[in-house]
Amino acid sequence: MIPIAVNEPILSGREKEYLIECINSGWISSEGPYVKELELLLAKRVNREYGIAVANGSGALDIAVRALEIGKGDEVIMPTFTIISCANAILNSGATPVLVDSYIDTWNMNVEQIESKITSKTKAIMVVHIYGLPCDMDPILNLARKHNLKIIEDAAELIGQTYKGKPCGSFGDISCFSFYPNKHITTGEGGMLLTNDGRLAERCRSLRNLCFQEGKRFVHEEMGWNYRMTNLQAALGVAQIERLDEFVQKKYFIGNFYHQLLSDVSSDAKIIQLPAPEKEYAKNIYWVFGIVINGEFNASDVMKKLSARKIGTRPFFYPMHLQPVFKKMGLFSNSNEQYPVAEMLAEKGFYIPSGLSLNEEKMQIVVKNLKEVLNECRNG
Ligand SMILES: Cc1ncc(COP(=O)(O)O)c(C=O)c1O
């Protein structure tokens, strides 16, 4: 059987043309014109004033936390069910991540748990949109206003998604994106910060570029990073963003087709839970098609059997409060640190091939094998 990868990007637009242009012109570093073009295009798409392209989404989060002057003694509230980049960025700045659990239907951060975690040290809420549906932004924005907190919005997974008709990435004081190849648009590696605040944008640009100073180039008042994006990466990104609407439509199609093919097993909640197709504030755009299994076996059992049949999968996130590296640092060790939904999702959740290059035939093969494997697991 031909392997079906968990993700394969589509690079069949003007990517090659723009890359050749970079090579012919000699503009390959971060100084080239495509970097600014990509910044303008994404900022416009998300209704933000300023875009700052960076080397990856993790770096965008590092810069966002530092640009907001969050540091030692400060706390930032974030979901435990997310990628480690979010906690890293907070810890790298010297601040402390404070966790909330997830909702069982959307897998996004549990908004009702946020307020009880706010203390006099809380400076920000890091909102992370997970897998396909946005977080419920209105109550989060109300809390931020009430308690004078900043919002860092991590929209890495939901480029092109909206909340109540407004683009994801338009809610944060700073919003962050990733252009890793499994994202809706890719630059190989890459990311972006967006903001409406000119002063913050300048700070992000400086932090991205080692805090070089104009006039005193090698004299530094502050430490930054080299998180610059190259013109080659940005050229890819410009070709990709030209097709963003088409890509988002393809993800809808993939998600809806999987729902259709799996309706017999998902109608019995004792077998599997599929992604919620919609909430009152958004339709799911299925960045990935996640599955949560019920029963005596775990996601890892199903994934192993699918892998033997050459079908790629990925486990769900492993919660921050269980990460060995953070346990060694003594983090999240209080007895009130209970996050049962995130733990269940980590044990029972995984996603099946969800990349843009999937077609109906491949999805049918995936589902046929998944159903067989589920049967094998249920029958011991
Ligand atoms: C929600 C979220 N934030 C941040 C990142 C980090 O992005 P990158 O891989 O570009 O560093 C990812 C990456 O997959 C992500 O899913």
The ligand as a MOL file (V3000), in Angstrom:
LIG
                    3D

  0  0  0     0  0            999 V3000
M  V30 BEGIN CTAB
M  V30 COUNTS 16 16 0 0 0
M  V30 BEGIN ATOM
M  V30 1 C -0.3310 26.5120 18.6050 0
M  V30 2 C 1.0890 26.5470 18.1480 0
M  V30 3 N 1.8840 27.5370 18.5790 0
M  V30 4 C 3.1690 27.6260 18.2200 0
M  V30 5 C 3.7410 26.7000 17.3760 0
M  V30 6 C 5.1840 26.7760 17.0730 0
M  V30 7 O 5.4520 27.0740 15.7350 0
M  V30 8 P 6.8150 26.6460 15.0580 0
M  V30 9 O 6.7830 25.1820 14.8180 0
M  V30 10 O 6.8040 27.4240 13.7790 0
M  V30 11 O 7.9210 27.0650 15.9570 0
M  V30 12 C 2.9550 25.6550 16.9010 0
M  V30 13 C 3.5760 24.7040 16.0010 0
M  V30 14 O 3.2370 23.7860 15.4400 0
M  V30 15 C 1.5900 25.5640 17.2970 0
M  V30 16 O 0.8100 24.5600 16.8760 0
M  V30 END ATOM
M  V30 BEGIN BOND
M  V30 1 1 1 2
M  V30 2 1 2 3
M  V30 3 2 2 15
M  V30 4 2 3 4
M  V30 5 1 4 5
M  V30 6 1 5 6
M  V30 7 2 5 12
M  V30 8 1 6 7
M  V30 9 1 7 8
M  V30 10 2 8 9
M  V30 11 1 8 10
M  V30 12 1 8 11
M  V30 13 1 12 13
M  V30 14 1 12 15
M  V30 15 2 13 14
M  V30 16 1 15 16
M  V30 END BOND
M  V30 END CTAB
M  END
